[in-house]
Amino acid sequence: RMQVESEPVLMALKDVAIASAEGHVARSRWLPRVDAEVFAGYLPWDLRQIGPGSPMVGGKLVAKIDLFSGFDTLHERRELEAKRLRAEAELKQQVLASTSDMENAYRRILTVQKRVDLEEKNEDRAEKYYKAVMNEYRRGVKNSSDLRQAADMLAEATLRHQQYKFDFLNSRLDLEKALGGPVETEASSDHHSPRQ
């Protein structure tokens, strides 16, 4: 998919196609050119066939070959061949770089996904602890400092969870950028995980 949709790889592929086309054009200049001439109607004496029923139509093929062009075409051809080889090398390098970017983004998204799951569990625990402290505070067992501490723990856990969800979305954007298009996702609680 990366080789079909990734923008840097597509640009490198187009450079290779352009260099190949330019090379074909340069090679075609070495080939002989063939021209056809057709005569009809009254033919000159040198083109007439002698005999009864000789046709009044004639023609000839003329082939032209450039035997010497001052080595202009040879040097141009070598230069375009080098350009094609350079474009192919850049394409291979771009594929390797894009593959590396994609693998790094995928590993990062999996790591962040695990952290999102962990922080979600931490937030659930902090919320249960806060509710328990709130119940005890209403009965007079816990004081306001205990309630404030439980509320702070819940706020920190919620903030950490949201930050890692944001990191997950950024990692997903990096993966989509490396692939050159959107990544299919499937729901995992209230966030999305990449399909392997």
C-alpha positions in Angstrom: 0.0 0.0 0.0 2.8 2.4 0.8 4.4 1.9 -2.7 1.0 2.7 -4.2 -0.2 5.6 -2.0 2.8 7.1 -0.3 3.4 10.6 -1.8 7.3 10.6 -1.7 7.4 7.1 -3.2 4.9 8.1 -6.0 7.1 11.1 -6.8 10.2 9.0 -7.0 8.3 6.5 -9.2 7.4 9.3 -11.6 11.0 10.5 -11.7 12.0 7.0 -12.8 9.3 6.9 -15.5 10.4 10.3 -16.8 14.0 9.3 -16.9 13.2 6.0 -18.7 11.0 7.9 -21.3 13.8 10.4 -21.9 16.2 7.4 -22.4 13.9 5.8 -25.0 13.7 9.1 -26.9 17.5 9.4 -27.0 17.9 5.8 -28.2 15.3 6.4 -30.9 17.5 9.0 -32.5 20.0 6.3 -33.3 17.5 4.2 -35.3 17.2 4.7 -39.0 14.3 6.9 -40.2 12.2 5.4 -43.0 10.1 7.6 -45.3 7.6 6.4 -47.9 6.8 8.2 -51.2 3.8 7.2 -53.3 3.2 8.4 -56.9 -0.1 8.2 -58.7 -1.3 9.2 -62.1 1.2 9.9 -64.9 4.5 8.5 -63.8 7.9 9.7 -65.0 9.8 7.4 -67.4 12.3 6.2 -64.8 9.5 5.0 -62.5 7.4 3.2 -65.1 7.2 -0.5 -65.5 7.5 -1.6 -69.0 4.9 -4.0 -70.3 1.2 -4.3 -71.0 -1.1 -3.3 -68.1 1.7 -1.5 -66.2 0.2 0.3 -63.2 0.0 4.1 -63.1 0.9 4.0 -59.4 4.4 3.7 -57.9 6.3 4.4 -54.8 9.6 4.1 -53.0 11.0 3.7 -49.5 13.8 6.0 -48.4 15.9 5.0 -45.3 18.0 7.7 -43.6 20.8 6.7 -41.1 22.9 9.3 -39.2 26.3 7.7 -39.3 28.1 10.5 -37.4 26.5 13.1 -35.2 29.6 14.4 -33.4 29.0 12.0 -30.5 26.2 14.4 -29.3 23.6 11.6 -29.2 26.1 9.2 -27.5 26.9 11.6 -24.7 23.2 12.5 -24.3 22.3 8.9 -24.1 24.9 8.1 -21.5 23.8 11.2 -19.5 20.2 10.1 -19.6 21.1 6.5 -18.6 23.0 7.9 -15.6 19.9 10.0 -14.8 17.7 6.9 -14.9 20.0 4.9 -12.7 20.1 7.8 -10.2 16.3 8.0 -10.2 16.0 4.3 -9.6 18.5 4.5 -6.7 16.6 7.4 -5.2 13.4 5.4 -5.5 14.9 2.5 -3.6 16.2 4.8 -0.9 12.7 6.5 -0.7 11.0 3.1 -0.3 13.5 2.1 2.5 13.0 5.5 4.2 9.2 5.3 3.9 9.2 1.7 5.2 11.3 2.7 8.1 9.0 5.7 8.9 6.0 3.4 8.7 7.5 0.7 11.0 8.6 3.3 13.5 5.1 5.0 13.5 3.4 1.6 13.9 5.6 0.6 16.8 5.0 3.9 18.5 1.2 3.6 18.0 1.3 0.1 19.6 3.3 1.4 22.6 1.0 4.4 23.1 -2.0 2.1 22.7 -0.8 0.1 25.7 -0.2 3.2 27.7 -3.7 4.5 26.9 -5.2 1.2 28.1 -3.1 1.4 31.3 -4.1 5.0 32.0 -7.8 4.1 31.4 -7.5 1.5 34.1 -5.8 4.0 36.4 -8.5 6.5 35.8 -11.2 3.9 36.6 -9.4 3.1 39.9 -9.0 6.8 40.8 -12.7 7.3 40.1 -13.7 4.4 42.3 -11.4 5.6 45.1 -12.9 9.1 44.8 -16.4 7.8 45.0 -15.5 5.7 48.1 -13.9 8.7 49.8 -16.9 10.9 48.9 -19.2 8.3 50.6 -17.1 8.2 53.7 -16.8 12.0 53.7 -20.7 12.2 53.7 -20.9 9.8 56.6 -18.2 11.8 58.5 -15.5 9.2 58.4 -13.1 11.1 56.1 -12.3 14.8 56.3 -12.0 17.4 53.5 -8.3 17.0 53.0 -8.8 13.3 52.2 -11.6 14.2 49.7 -9.3 16.9 48.1 -6.5 14.4 47.8 -8.8 11.8 46.1 -10.1 14.5 43.7 -6.6 15.5 42.8 -5.7 11.9 42.1 -8.7 11.5 39.8 -7.9 14.8 38.0 -4.3 13.7 37.4 -5.3 10.3 36.2 -7.9 11.8 33.9 -5.4 14.3 32.5 -2.8 11.6 31.9 -5.4 9.4 30.2 -6.4 12.3 27.9 -2.8 13.2 27.1 -2.0 9.6 26.0 -5.2 9.5 23.9 -3.9 12.7 22.2 -0.5 11.1 21.7 -2.3 8.1 20.2 -4.1 10.3 17.7 -0.8 12.0 16.8 0.9 8.6 16.3 -2.0 7.6 14.1 -1.5 10.7 12.0 2.2 9.9 11.7 1.3 6.3 10.5 -1.2 7.7 8.0 1.4 10.1 6.7 3.9 7.3 6.2 1.3 5.1 4.5 -0.1 7.9 2.4 -3.7 7.5 3.4 -6.1 6.8 6.3 -5.6 3.8 8.6 -8.5 1.4 9.1 -9.4 1.3 12.8 -11.6 -0.8 15.0 -13.1 0.4 18.2 -11.4 -0.4 21.5 -13.4 1.0 24.4 -13.5 4.8 23.7 -10.4 5.0 21.6 -9.3 3.4 18.3 -6.5 0.9 17.7 -4.8 0.1 14.4 -5.6 -3.1 12.6 -2.6 -5.4 12.2 
